[in-house]
């Protein structure tokens, strides 16, 4: 016997009534001493571990479905299934099960799944036999047949007996022949009865009946019967839709007739479940579980067959990326892949892993890069859906691709930059595509899912890549908004819009980054001098008390409270002269205090270090040879020298906190050469030299200056100061601590409207 004959997949039904794949292995039936009986054993083909050990119980109801499935329940709410690769293996194990239970292998089910109380009740009923005596399949008997089918749905035993009767007499095909007669005669009463009959047969929930009803020569008549719902004035036209509107298109000819038939069948059965059948009531909700399983296993089989046909998939990829491919054809190819990926969601993680690796090896990501940049909206939408499946399954796989791609591709055509541009340029008024892409982008740059133990450097490498190659694309609209307004534009309106939209958005983004308290981000902020535009915005805001003012102060308050030393040193060294006049809050003085405290600690550390390095002999000689006054003078001189040398020493201390390699280079803040930042460097700001547009970035103009220009007040408005301290207009989730009370300022101003 070949291995493939015994090859099976083990499935269990979860709480959501979906089948979970427990692994692939080889099945055998043998006596197990511990279980005291013949049992089914499945050992994993990968490592030989035991996937399943199940005793064949004499009272368990086993069902054989679709020639290659055996399904049973071992306990309440615990269903199992074996899916065989070959029919012969399924038949062999089925015969063994029937042999243990003393049943006829020709049956599709070995037991009636009912409890003892119901069985006893029916044994006491002398008229039970009439439940399986079907009326003759005639037009005059359709009402009687419909009543019979409807009446058995409340009883498991009667459903089982009716299902067996329908199978044994070929009754389904006879009923469908009557449907053709009724439709030819326009017999609406008969057609309404046939609707009730076919709907009831579907609710019997039997795979053996589905095999007949969904076969090629029966399924369209089943759909036809379901068009004549008695509750409708006019019948639906489902067959017309399935045969004319929803025509099957082979993007690449499928040579496997079994695969083609399976695809047709699955689409039509899914249509019956989703479109034709009404939403089941609470009483009916479990009646179609077998129908759901039927569709599920069909999809698993389709994905497996397509995945194994490497020639077919290779040809699909070749045509998808070929520039000569017609737009209509390309649209069909992309939609095929979209549906293919949707089908893959029926697979379990280990199987999906193999599926997506196959697509990756064939070049799905380079292909998406091409089609996502095309003008056809349908093609782009389908490509985005495919990209969603890939990102949700394996963000690391996508990151690895785009980082490798950057080595031999221009920035503009990098896949991740194509995604960003699609997000920015979404023409949908509802921004549906933009929101979807935004979520995918957040997943890709989220450090929390970059912690895979197999690739510990992914976080650093990808974030470095993103800031170097992609950040300027992402921030281009923001920078364009903050560029100089064109001629004719109302400058007041423009300024208000920029402050309300662009500045606050950028500020909140920066606040979130600082809230992470990540040295990597902090070094980047310092290297790029990114506090300068924030401080310029605070000074330009003038005496206005508004959300921008409060948000900026909250940002600096957070840095002070959290004692982020590198940022405190950078702010005080470069911007304190511009901020020291702001006294309505104690935030900036508090930053200076923190800075000086750290400076003193470093002084003490340096002094201890110098004392420790002196040799004992030097200390003794100094003690004996020096006068008290001289010793005191030397100590004072030494102290003065350490303070004098502090800027250099403190700078070395701060540099030692950095990693050996420098941070990434600051992206060019340009896009197609149309705009750029024009902020002055921090040194200029600190020294009061001219910054952007000739203004001082550090201090307001002197009101008594020779040119007579009016000066802005250096005293900025209060950020909601109360007796309890600072109460900002903004509140961020990471503001949980405040270890310093804000003193009341004698210069505080009342709130607006007070």
C-alpha positions as CSV (number, residue, x, y, z in Angstrom):
1,X,0.0,0.0,0.0
2,X,1.4,3.4,-0.9
3,X,1.9,6.1,1.7
4,X,-0.5,8.5,-0.1
5,X,-3.3,6.1,0.4
6,X,-3.1,6.4,4.2
7,X,-2.3,10.2,4.1
8,X,-4.8,12.3,5.9
9,X,-5.4,15.7,7.5
10,X,-6.9,15.8,11.0
11,X,-9.5,18.5,11.7
12,X,-11.4,19.6,14.8
13,X,-14.4,21.8,14.9
14,X,-13.9,25.0,17.0
15,X,-16.4,27.1,18.9
16,X,-17.0,29.3,15.9
17,X,-18.1,26.2,14.0
18,X,-15.0,26.4,11.8
19,X,-12.6,23.5,11.1
20,X,-9.1,23.8,12.6
21,X,-6.3,21.8,10.8
22,X,-4.4,19.8,13.4
23,X,-1.8,18.5,11.0
24,X,-1.0,16.0,8.2
25,X,0.0,12.4,8.9
26,X,-0.7,8.8,8.1
27,X,-3.6,6.9,9.6
28,X,-3.8,3.3,10.8
29,X,-6.3,1.2,12.8
30,X,-4.9,-1.0,15.5
31,X,-5.6,-2.4,18.9
32,X,-4.5,-0.1,21.7
33,X,-4.1,-1.8,25.1
34,X,-4.5,1.3,27.1
35,X,-7.9,2.1,25.4
36,X,-8.9,-1.6,25.4
37,X,-10.1,-1.6,21.8
38,X,-9.4,-1.0,18.1
39,X,-8.5,2.6,17.6
40,X,-7.7,5.1,14.9
41,X,-4.1,6.4,15.1
42,X,-2.6,9.3,13.1
43,X,1.1,10.0,13.3
44,X,2.5,13.3,11.9
45,X,4.5,12.9,8.7
46,X,6.9,15.5,9.8
47,X,8.2,14.0,13.1
48,X,6.1,10.9,13.8
49,X,4.3,12.5,16.8
50,X,0.8,11.3,17.6
51,X,-1.8,13.7,16.1
52,X,-4.8,11.5,16.9
53,X,-5.6,8.5,19.1
54,X,-9.3,7.7,19.0
55,X,-11.0,4.4,20.1
56,X,-13.7,3.2,17.6
57,X,-16.7,3.3,20.0
58,X,-19.6,0.9,19.2
59,X,-22.1,3.7,19.8
60,X,-20.4,6.6,18.0
61,X,-22.1,7.9,14.8
62,X,-19.4,8.0,12.1
63,X,-20.3,9.7,8.7
64,X,-18.6,9.3,5.4
65,X,-18.8,12.4,3.2
66,X,-17.6,13.4,-0.3
67,X,-15.8,10.0,-0.7
68,X,-12.7,11.2,1.2
69,X,-14.1,12.5,4.6
70,X,-14.9,10.6,7.8
71,X,-16.6,12.8,10.4
72,X,-17.7,12.0,14.0
73,X,-18.2,13.4,17.5
74,X,-16.4,12.1,20.5
75,X,-18.0,14.3,23.1
76,X,-20.4,17.1,23.2
77,X,-19.2,20.0,21.1
78,X,-16.1,18.1,20.0
79,X,-16.2,17.1,16.4
80,X,-13.4,15.4,14.5
81,X,-12.8,14.8,10.8
82,X,-10.2,12.8,8.7
83,X,-9.7,14.2,5.2
84,X,-8.0,11.5,3.0
85,X,-5.8,12.2,0.1
86,X,-7.2,9.2,-1.8
87,X,-10.7,7.6,-1.9
88,X,-9.2,4.2,-1.5
89,X,-7.7,5.0,1.9
90,X,-11.0,6.5,3.1
91,X,-12.9,3.3,2.0
92,X,-10.4,1.1,3.8
93,X,-10.7,2.9,7.2
94,X,-14.5,3.2,6.7
95,X,-14.8,-0.6,6.3
96,X,-12.7,-1.1,9.5
97,X,-15.0,1.3,11.4
98,X,-18.1,-0.5,10.1
99,X,-16.6,-3.9,10.9
100,X,-16.0,-2.9,14.6
101,X,-19.6,-1.6,14.9
102,X,-21.1,-4.4,12.9
103,X,-22.5,-2.1,10.2
104,X,-22.9,-2.3,6.5
105,X,-20.1,-0.3,4.8
106,X,-22.5,0.7,2.0
107,X,-24.2,3.1,4.5
108,X,-23.0,6.7,4.8
109,X,-23.6,6.8,8.6
110,X,-23.2,4.1,11.1
111,X,-25.5,5.3,13.9
112,X,-28.6,7.4,14.5
113,X,-27.3,10.4,16.4
114,X,-30.1,10.5,19.0
115,X,-30.2,10.1,22.8
116,X,-31.7,7.1,24.5
117,X,-34.9,8.9,25.6
118,X,-35.8,9.8,22.1
119,X,-35.1,6.3,20.8
120,X,-37.2,4.8,23.5
121,X,-40.0,7.2,22.7
122,X,-40.1,6.2,19.0
123,X,-39.9,2.5,19.8
124,X,-43.1,2.9,21.7
125,X,-44.8,4.4,18.7
126,X,-46.4,1.8,16.5
127,X,-46.8,4.2,13.6
128,X,-43.1,5.2,13.3
129,X,-42.7,3.3,10.0
130,X,-44.8,5.8,8.1
131,X,-42.1,8.4,8.6
132,X,-39.9,6.7,6.0
133,X,-42.6,5.7,3.6
134,X,-42.3,8.4,0.9
135,X,-45.3,9.3,-1.1
136,X,-45.1,8.6,-4.9
137,X,-43.1,11.3,-6.6
138,X,-46.0,12.9,-8.5
139,X,-47.4,16.3,-9.1
140,X,-50.5,15.6,-7.0
141,X,-48.4,14.5,-4.0
142,X,-46.1,17.5,-3.9
143,X,-48.0,19.1,-1.0
144,X,-47.9,15.9,1.0
145,X,-44.2,15.6,0.4
146,X,-43.6,19.2,1.5
147,X,-45.5,18.6,4.7
148,X,-43.5,15.5,5.4
149,X,-40.1,17.1,4.9
150,X,-41.1,20.1,7.0
151,X,-42.4,17.9,9.9
152,X,-39.2,15.9,10.4
153,X,-36.9,18.9,11.0
154,X,-37.6,19.0,14.7
155,X,-36.4,15.4,15.3
156,X,-32.9,14.0,14.6
157,X,-34.2,10.4,14.2
158,X,-36.8,11.4,11.6
159,X,-34.3,13.6,9.8
160,X,-31.9,10.6,9.6
161,X,-34.6,8.2,8.4
162,X,-35.9,10.6,5.8
163,X,-32.4,11.2,4.5
164,X,-31.8,7.5,4.1
165,X,-35.1,7.1,2.2
166,X,-34.3,10.0,-0.1
167,X,-31.0,8.4,-1.0
168,X,-32.1,4.9,-1.4
169,X,-34.8,5.6,-3.9
170,X,-33.1,8.2,-6.0
171,X,-35.9,10.5,-4.9
172,X,-34.0,13.8,-5.4
173,X,-33.5,13.4,-9.1
174,X,-37.2,12.5,-9.5
175,X,-38.2,15.6,-7.6
176,X,-36.0,17.8,-9.9
177,X,-37.7,16.2,-13.0
178,X,-41.0,17.3,-11.5
179,X,-39.6,20.8,-11.2
180,X,-39.0,21.0,-14.9
181,X,-42.5,19.8,-15.6
182,X,-44.0,22.4,-13.2
183,X,-42.0,25.2,-14.7
184,X,-43.0,24.2,-18.3
185,X,-46.7,24.2,-17.1
186,X,-46.2,27.4,-15.1
187,X,-47.7,25.5,-12.1
188,X,-47.0,28.1,-9.4
189,X,-48.6,26.0,-6.6
190,X,-46.4,23.0,-7.4
191,X,-43.3,25.3,-7.7
192,X,-44.0,26.7,-4.3
193,X,-44.2,23.2,-2.8
194,X,-40.9,22.3,-4.5
195,X,-39.3,25.3,-2.9
196,X,-40.4,24.1,0.6
197,X,-39.2,20.5,-0.2
198,X,-35.8,21.5,-1.5
199,X,-35.2,24.0,1.3
200,X,-36.2,21.3,3.8
201,X,-33.9,18.7,2.2
202,X,-31.0,21.2,2.6
203,X,-31.9,21.5,6.3
204,X,-31.5,17.8,6.7
205,X,-27.8,18.7,6.8
206,X,-26.6,15.5,5.2
207,X,-23.4,15.4,3.1
208,X,-24.6,12.4,1.1
209,X,-27.6,14.4,-0.1
210,X,-25.5,17.4,-0.9
211,X,-23.3,15.3,-3.2
212,X,-26.4,14.5,-5.3
213,X,-28.0,18.0,-5.1
214,X,-24.8,19.8,-6.0
215,X,-23.7,17.6,-8.8
216,X,-23.3,19.2,-12.3
217,X,-26.6,17.7,-13.6
218,X,-28.7,18.7,-10.6
219,X,-27.4,22.0,-9.0
220,X,-29.0,24.4,-11.4
221,X,-32.5,22.7,-10.9
222,X,-31.9,23.0,-7.2
223,X,-31.2,26.8,-7.7
224,X,-34.4,26.9,-9.8
225,X,-36.6,25.4,-7.1
226,X,-35.2,28.0,-4.6
227,X,-36.3,30.8,-6.9
228,X,-40.0,30.2,-6.2
229,X,-40.3,31.4,-2.6
230,X,-44.0,31.6,-1.8
231,X,-43.4,34.8,0.1
232,X,-42.3,36.6,-3.1
233,X,-44.7,38.1,-5.7
234,X,-42.3,37.3,-8.5
235,X,-39.6,34.6,-8.5
236,X,-35.9,35.6,-8.3
237,X,-33.7,35.1,-11.3
238,X,-30.8,33.3,-9.7
239,X,-30.1,30.9,-12.6
240,X,-29.9,33.8,-15.0
241,X,-27.3,35.5,-12.8
242,X,-25.2,32.3,-12.4
243,X,-25.2,31.5,-16.1
244,X,-25.0,34.9,-17.8
245,X,-23.8,37.5,-15.4
246,X,-21.4,35.5,-13.3
247,X,-19.8,33.6,-16.1
248,X,-16.7,31.6,-15.2
249,X,-13.5,33.1,-16.6
250,X,-10.3,31.1,-16.9
251,X,-7.5,33.6,-16.7
252,X,-5.2,30.8,-17.7
253,X,-6.7,27.6,-19.2
254,X,-7.3,25.0,-16.4
255,X,-6.5,21.6,-17.9
256,X,-7.6,19.7,-14.8
257,X,-11.3,18.9,-15.3
258,X,-11.8,17.9,-11.7
259,X,-10.4,21.2,-10.5
260,X,-12.6,23.2,-12.9
261,X,-15.7,21.3,-11.7
262,X,-14.8,21.8,-8.1
263,X,-14.4,25.6,-8.6
264,X,-17.8,25.8,-10.4
265,X,-19.5,23.7,-7.6
266,X,-18.0,25.8,-4.8
267,X,-19.0,29.1,-6.3
268,X,-22.6,27.9,-6.8
269,X,-23.0,26.3,-3.4
270,X,-21.5,29.5,-1.7
271,X,-24.1,31.5,-3.7
272,X,-26.9,29.3,-2.4
273,X,-25.7,29.7,1.2
274,X,-25.0,33.4,1.1
275,X,-27.6,34.8,-1.4
276,X,-30.5,32.4,-1.9
277,X,-31.2,30.8,1.5
278,X,-32.8,33.2,4.0
279,X,-31.0,34.0,7.2
280,X,-31.7,31.0,9.5
281,X,-33.7,31.4,12.6
282,X,-32.4,30.4,16.0
283,X,-34.1,27.0,15.5
284,X,-32.4,26.6,12.1
285,X,-28.9,27.9,12.8
286,X,-27.3,24.5,13.2
287,X,-29.1,22.9,10.2
288,X,-26.6,24.1,7.7
289,X,-23.3,23.2,9.5
290,X,-22.6,20.4,7.1
291,X,-23.2,22.8,4.2
292,X,-20.6,25.1,5.7
293,X,-18.2,22.2,6.1
294,X,-18.9,21.2,2.5
295,X,-17.8,24.6,1.2
296,X,-14.8,24.7,3.6
297,X,-13.3,21.4,2.4
298,X,-14.0,22.3,-1.2
299,X,-11.9,25.5,-0.8
300,X,-9.1,23.6,0.9
301,X,-9.0,21.2,-2.0
302,X,-9.0,24.0,-4.6
303,X,-6.2,25.9,-2.9
304,X,-4.1,22.7,-2.6
305,X,-4.6,21.7,-6.2
306,X,-3.8,25.2,-7.5
307,X,-0.8,25.5,-5.2
308,X,0.7,22.2,-6.5
309,X,0.2,23.3,-10.1
310,X,3.4,25.3,-10.4
311,X,3.2,25.6,-14.2
312,X,-0.2,27.3,-13.9
313,X,0.8,29.8,-11.3
314,X,4.1,30.7,-13.1
315,X,2.1,31.5,-16.2
316,X,-0.3,33.7,-14.2
317,X,2.5,35.7,-12.7
318,X,4.2,36.1,-16.1
319,X,1.1,37.5,-17.7
320,X,0.3,39.7,-14.7
321,X,3.6,41.5,-14.9
322,X,4.0,41.6,-18.7
323,X,3.6,45.1,-20.1
324,X,1.9,43.7,-23.2
325,X,-1.0,42.2,-21.2
326,X,-4.3,44.0,-22.0
327,X,-5.9,45.9,-19.2
328,X,-9.0,43.7,-19.1
329,X,-6.9,40.6,-18.9
330,X,-4.7,42.1,-16.2
331,X,-7.9,43.0,-14.2
332,X,-9.0,39.3,-14.4
333,X,-5.6,38.1,-13.3
334,X,-5.5,40.4,-10.2
335,X,-9.1,39.4,-9.3
336,X,-8.1,35.7,-9.6
337,X,-5.3,36.3,-7.1
338,X,-7.5,38.2,-4.8
339,X,-10.0,35.3,-4.7
340,X,-7.2,32.8,-4.4
341,X,-5.9,34.6,-1.3
342,X,-9.4,34.8,0.1
343,X,-9.7,31.0,-0.3
344,X,-6.4,30.5,1.5
345,X,-8.0,31.9,4.7
346,X,-9.7,28.5,5.1
347,X,-6.2,27.0,5.6
348,X,-4.6,26.7,9.0
349,X,-1.5,28.7,9.9
350,X,1.0,26.0,8.9
351,X,-0.7,25.5,5.6
352,X,-1.1,29.2,5.0
353,X,2.6,29.6,5.7
354,X,3.4,27.2,2.8
355,X,0.8,28.9,0.6
356,X,2.2,32.4,1.0
357,X,5.8,31.2,0.7
358,X,4.9,29.7,-2.6
359,X,3.4,33.0,-3.7
360,X,6.5,34.9,-2.4
361,X,8.9,32.6,-4.3
362,X,6.9,33.1,-7.5
363,X,7.2,36.9,-7.1
364,X,3.9,38.2,-5.7
365,X,5.4,41.3,-4.1
366,X,7.2,42.6,-7.2
367,X,4.0,41.9,-9.2
368,X,1.9,43.9,-6.7
369,X,4.4,46.8,-6.9
370,X,3.7,47.0,-10.6
371,X,-0.1,46.7,-10.5
372,X,-0.6,49.0,-7.5
373,X,0.8,51.9,-9.5
374,X,-1.6,51.4,-12.4
375,X,-4.4,53.8,-13.3
376,X,-7.2,51.2,-13.3
377,X,-9.1,51.7,-10.0
378,X,-10.3,48.1,-9.9
379,X,-6.9,46.7,-10.4
380,X,-5.5,48.9,-7.6
381,X,-8.3,48.0,-5.2
382,X,-7.8,44.3,-5.8
383,X,-4.0,44.7,-5.4
384,X,-4.5,46.5,-2.1
385,X,-6.7,43.6,-0.9
386,X,-4.0,41.1,-1.8
387,X,-1.3,43.2,-0.1
388,X,-3.6,43.2,3.0
389,X,-3.5,39.4,3.1
390,X,0.3,39.4,2.9
391,X,0.8,42.0,5.6
392,X,-1.7,40.4,8.0
393,X,-0.1,37.0,7.5
394,X,3.6,38.0,7.7
395,X,4.7,41.7,8.2
396,X,8.3,40.4,8.4
397,X,8.2,38.9,5.0
398,X,7.1,42.2,3.5
399,X,9.7,44.2,5.4
400,X,12.4,41.9,4.3
401,X,11.4,42.3,0.7
402,X,11.3,46.1,0.7
403,X,14.7,46.4,2.5
404,X,16.3,44.1,-0.1
405,X,14.5,46.1,-2.8
406,X,16.1,49.4,-1.7
407,X,19.5,48.2,-2.7
408,X,18.7,48.2,-6.4
409,X,15.6,50.3,-6.9
410,X,14.9,54.0,-6.9
411,X,13.1,55.5,-3.9
412,X,10.0,56.5,-5.9
413,X,9.2,52.9,-7.0
414,X,9.8,51.1,-3.7
415,X,6.8,49.1,-2.8
416,X,6.3,50.8,0.5
417,X,6.5,54.2,-1.2
418,X,4.0,53.1,-3.7
419,X,1.7,52.2,-0.8
420,X,2.2,55.6,0.8
421,X,1.5,57.5,-2.4
422,X,-1.7,55.5,-2.9
423,X,-2.8,56.4,0.6
424,X,-2.1,60.1,0.1
425,X,-3.7,60.3,-3.4
426,X,-6.9,58.3,-2.6
427,X,-9.7,59.8,-4.7
428,X,-12.5,58.2,-2.7
429,X,-14.4,60.8,-0.8
430,X,-14.9,58.3,2.0
431,X,-11.1,57.6,2.0
432,X,-11.8,53.8,2.2
433,X,-8.6,52.8,0.5
434,X,-6.5,55.3,2.4
435,X,-7.8,54.1,5.8
436,X,-7.0,50.5,4.8
437,X,-3.5,51.4,3.6
438,X,-2.9,53.4,6.7
439,X,-3.7,50.4,8.9
440,X,-1.3,48.3,6.9
441,X,1.5,50.9,7.1
442,X,1.0,51.1,10.9
443,X,1.4,47.3,11.1
444,X,4.6,47.4,9.1
445,X,6.3,50.2,11.2
446,X,4.9,49.0,14.6
447,X,8.0,48.1,16.7
448,X,5.9,45.7,18.8
449,X,5.7,43.1,16.0
450,X,9.4,43.4,15.1
451,X,10.5,41.2,18.0
452,X,10.8,37.9,16.3
453,X,13.6,35.9,18.0
454,X,14.9,34.7,14.6
455,X,15.7,38.2,13.5
456,X,16.6,40.4,16.5
457,X,17.9,43.2,14.3
458,X,14.7,43.7,12.3
459,X,13.5,46.6,14.4
460,X,16.7,48.7,14.0
461,X,17.3,47.8,10.4
462,X,13.7,48.4,9.2
463,X,13.2,51.7,11.1
464,X,16.6,52.9,9.7
465,X,15.5,52.0,6.2
466,X,12.0,53.6,6.7
467,X,13.5,56.9,7.9
468,X,16.1,57.0,5.1
469,X,14.0,56.0,2.1
470,X,10.3,56.5,3.0
471,X,9.8,59.2,5.6
472,X,10.2,62.1,3.2
473,X,7.4,60.6,1.0
474,X,5.1,60.2,4.0
475,X,5.7,63.8,5.3
476,X,5.6,65.4,1.8
477,X,1.9,66.6,2.1
478,X,2.6,68.0,5.6
479,X,5.7,69.9,4.4
480,X,3.8,71.2,1.4
481,X,1.2,72.6,3.8
482,X,3.7,74.4,5.8
483,X,5.5,75.9,2.8
484,X,5.1,79.5,1.8
485,X,1.6,80.3,0.7
486,X,1.1,81.1,-3.0
487,X,0.3,84.6,-4.2
488,X,-3.3,85.7,-3.7
489,X,-4.0,83.4,-0.8
490,X,-5.4,85.0,2.3
491,X,-2.4,84.9,4.7
492,X,-4.5,85.0,7.9
493,X,-6.7,82.1,6.7
494,X,-3.6,80.2,5.6
495,X,-1.9,80.7,8.9
496,X,-4.9,79.6,10.8
497,X,-5.3,76.4,8.7
498,X,-1.6,75.6,9.0
499,X,-1.7,76.0,12.8
500,X,-4.9,74.2,13.3
501,X,-4.2,71.3,11.0
502,X,-0.6,70.8,10.0
503,X,1.1,72.1,13.2
504,X,-1.1,70.2,15.6
505,X,-0.9,67.0,13.5
506,X,2.9,67.2,13.3
507,X,3.1,68.1,17.0
508,X,1.0,65.1,18.1
509,X,3.1,62.9,15.9
510,X,6.3,64.2,17.6
511,X,4.7,63.8,21.1
512,X,3.9,60.2,20.4
513,X,7.4,59.5,19.3
514,X,8.9,61.2,22.5
515,X,6.3,59.3,24.6
516,X,8.0,56.0,23.5
517,X,11.2,57.2,25.4
518,X,13.3,55.4,22.8
519,X,16.9,56.5,22.5
520,X,16.9,55.7,18.8
521,X,14.1,58.3,18.2
522,X,15.6,60.8,20.6
523,X,18.9,60.7,18.8
524,X,17.1,61.3,15.5
525,X,15.2,64.3,16.9
526,X,18.5,65.8,18.2
527,X,20.4,65.1,15.0
528,X,17.7,66.7,12.9
529,X,17.2,69.7,15.2
530,X,13.5,68.9,15.2
531,X,12.7,71.0,18.3
532,X,13.4,74.3,16.4
533,X,10.1,74.3,14.4
534,X,8.2,73.5,17.6
535,X,9.8,76.4,19.5
536,X,9.3,78.7,16.5
537,X,5.6,77.7,16.5
538,X,5.4,78.5,20.2
539,X,6.9,82.0,19.7
540,X,4.9,82.7,16.5
541,X,1.7,81.8,18.4
542,X,2.4,85.0,20.5
543,X,0.0,85.8,23.3
544,X,-2.8,83.6,22.1
545,X,-4.0,81.0,24.6
546,X,-5.1,78.0,22.5
547,X,-4.7,74.3,21.8
548,X,-1.4,74.8,20.1
549,X,0.1,76.6,23.1
550,X,-1.1,74.0,25.5
551,X,0.0,71.1,23.4
552,X,3.6,72.5,23.0
553,X,3.9,73.2,26.8
554,X,2.6,69.7,27.6
555,X,5.3,68.3,25.3
556,X,8.0,70.0,27.2
557,X,6.4,69.2,30.6
558,X,6.4,65.5,29.7
559,X,10.2,65.7,28.9
560,X,10.8,67.4,32.2
561,X,8.7,65.0,34.3
562,X,10.1,61.9,32.7
563,X,13.6,63.4,33.0
564,X,14.7,62.5,29.5
565,X,18.2,63.7,29.9
566,X,19.4,63.8,26.3
567,X,16.5,65.9,25.2
568,X,16.7,68.2,28.3
569,X,20.4,68.9,27.6
570,X,19.6,69.6,23.9
571,X,16.8,72.0,24.7
572,X,18.6,74.0,27.4
573,X,21.9,74.2,25.4
574,X,20.2,75.4,22.2
575,X,16.9,77.1,23.0
576,X,16.8,78.3,26.7
577,X,17.6,81.9,25.8
578,X,14.4,82.0,23.7
579,X,12.4,80.3,26.4
580,X,13.6,81.8,29.7
581,X,11.2,84.8,29.4
582,X,8.2,82.5,29.5
583,X,7.2,82.6,33.2
584,X,3.4,81.9,33.2
585,X,4.4,78.3,33.6
586,X,7.4,76.8,35.4
587,X,8.0,74.2,32.7
588,X,11.0,75.8,31.1
589,X,12.6,76.9,34.4
590,X,12.0,73.3,35.5
591,X,13.9,72.0,32.5
592,X,16.8,74.3,33.4
593,X,16.7,73.0,37.0
594,X,16.9,69.4,35.8
595,X,19.8,70.3,33.5
596,X,21.7,72.0,36.4
597,X,21.0,69.0,38.7
598,X,22.5,66.7,36.2
599,X,25.4,69.0,35.7
600,X,26.1,69.0,39.4
601,X,25.9,65.2,39.5
602,X,28.5,65.0,36.7
603,X,30.7,67.5,38.6
604,X,30.7,65.3,41.6
605,X,31.3,62.2,39.6
606,X,34.3,63.9,37.9
607,X,35.7,65.1,41.2
608,X,35.4,61.6,42.7
609,X,37.1,60.2,39.7
610,X,40.1,62.6,40.0
611,X,40.5,61.9,43.7
612,X,40.4,58.2,43.2
613,X,43.2,58.3,40.6
614,X,45.6,60.0,42.9
615,X,48.1,57.6,44.4
616,X,48.3,57.2,48.1
617,X,51.9,58.5,48.1
618,X,50.8,61.7,46.4
619,X,48.1,62.3,48.9
620,X,50.5,61.7,51.9
621,X,53.1,63.9,50.4
622,X,50.6,66.7,49.7
623,X,49.3,66.4,53.3
624,X,52.8,66.8,54.8
625,X,54.2,69.4,52.4
626,X,51.2,71.8,51.9
627,X,50.1,74.5,54.3
628,X,46.4,74.6,55.2
629,X,45.9,77.8,53.3
630,X,47.6,76.4,50.3
631,X,45.6,73.2,50.4
632,X,42.3,75.2,50.7
633,X,43.4,77.3,47.7
634,X,44.2,74.3,45.6
635,X,40.9,72.7,46.4
636,X,39.1,75.8,45.4
637,X,41.1,76.1,42.2
638,X,40.4,72.5,41.4
639,X,36.7,73.1,41.9
640,X,36.8,76.1,39.7
641,X,38.6,74.2,37.1
642,X,36.0,71.4,37.1
643,X,33.2,73.8,36.6
644,X,35.1,75.6,33.9
645,X,35.6,72.3,32.1
646,X,32.0,71.1,32.5
647,X,30.7,71.8,29.0
648,X,33.3,69.6,27.5
649,X,32.9,66.9,30.1
650,X,29.1,66.9,30.0
651,X,29.2,66.7,26.2
652,X,31.4,63.7,26.5
653,X,29.0,62.1,29.0
654,X,26.0,62.7,26.7
655,X,28.0,61.3,23.7
656,X,28.8,58.1,25.7
657,X,25.1,57.4,26.0
658,X,24.8,57.0,22.2
659,X,25.4,53.8,20.4
660,X,28.7,53.5,18.5
661,X,27.2,54.0,15.1
662,X,25.6,57.3,14.3
663,X,21.9,57.7,13.7
664,X,20.4,57.6,10.2
665,X,21.0,60.6,7.9
666,X,18.2,63.2,8.0
667,X,16.0,62.7,5.0
668,X,15.9,65.4,2.4
669,X,12.8,67.5,3.3
670,X,11.9,68.0,-0.4
671,X,9.5,66.5,-2.8
672,X,10.1,67.1,-6.5
673,X,12.0,70.2,-5.6
674,X,8.9,72.2,-4.7
675,X,9.4,72.9,-1.0
676,X,11.8,72.5,1.8
677,X,12.3,73.5,5.5
678,X,14.1,76.8,5.9
679,X,14.7,76.7,9.7
680,X,18.0,78.0,11.0
681,X,20.3,75.7,12.8
682,X,20.2,75.5,16.6
683,X,23.4,77.4,17.1
684,X,21.9,80.4,15.3
685,X,18.8,80.1,17.3
686,X,20.6,80.0,20.6
687,X,22.7,83.0,19.7
688,X,19.8,85.1,18.5
689,X,21.0,85.1,14.9
690,X,18.6,85.5,12.0
691,X,16.5,82.4,11.2
692,X,13.6,81.7,8.9
693,X,12.5,84.7,6.9
694,X,15.0,86.8,8.6
695,X,13.4,86.5,12.0
696,X,15.2,85.6,15.1
697,X,14.4,82.1,16.1
698,X,15.4,82.8,19.7
699,X,14.2,86.2,20.9
700,X,11.5,88.6,19.8
701,X,12.7,91.9,18.2
702,X,13.6,94.8,20.4
703,X,10.8,97.4,20.5
704,X,13.4,100.1,20.6
705,X,15.3,98.8,17.6
706,X,16.3,101.4,15.0
707,X,14.0,100.1,12.3
708,X,11.1,100.8,14.5
709,X,9.4,97.4,13.9
710,X,6.9,96.3,16.5
711,X,8.0,93.6,18.8
712,X,6.1,90.5,19.9
713,X,5.6,90.2,23.6
714,X,8.0,87.7,25.2
715,X,5.4,86.8,27.8
716,X,3.3,84.1,26.4
717,X,-0.2,83.2,27.6
718,X,-1.0,80.8,30.5
719,X,-1.6,77.2,29.6
720,X,-4.6,76.8,31.9
721,X,-2.9,77.5,35.3
722,X,-4.9,76.9,38.4
723,X,-4.2,76.8,42.1
724,X,-3.6,73.0,41.8
725,X,-1.0,73.6,39.1
726,X,-0.8,73.3,35.4
727,X,-4.0,71.9,33.7
728,X,-3.3,71.5,30.0
729,X,-5.8,71.6,27.2
730,X,-4.4,68.3,25.9
731,X,-4.2,64.9,27.7
732,X,-2.2,62.0,26.4
733,X,-2.5,58.4,27.5
734,X,1.2,58.1,28.6
735,X,0.9,61.1,31.0
736,X,0.6,59.0,34.2
737,X,3.2,60.7,36.5
738,X,3.9,64.2,37.5
739,X,6.6,64.3,40.2
740,X,6.9,68.1,40.3
741,X,4.3,70.6,41.4
742,X,4.0,73.8,39.3
743,X,4.3,76.9,41.3
744,X,1.7,79.6,40.9
745,X,3.1,82.4,38.7
746,X,2.4,86.0,39.8
747,X,2.1,86.8,36.1
748,X,-0.6,84.3,35.2
749,X,-3.5,85.5,33.2
750,X,-7.2,84.4,33.6
751,X,-8.6,81.8,31.2
752,X,-10.5,82.8,28.2
753,X,-14.1,83.8,28.9
754,X,-13.4,84.3,32.6
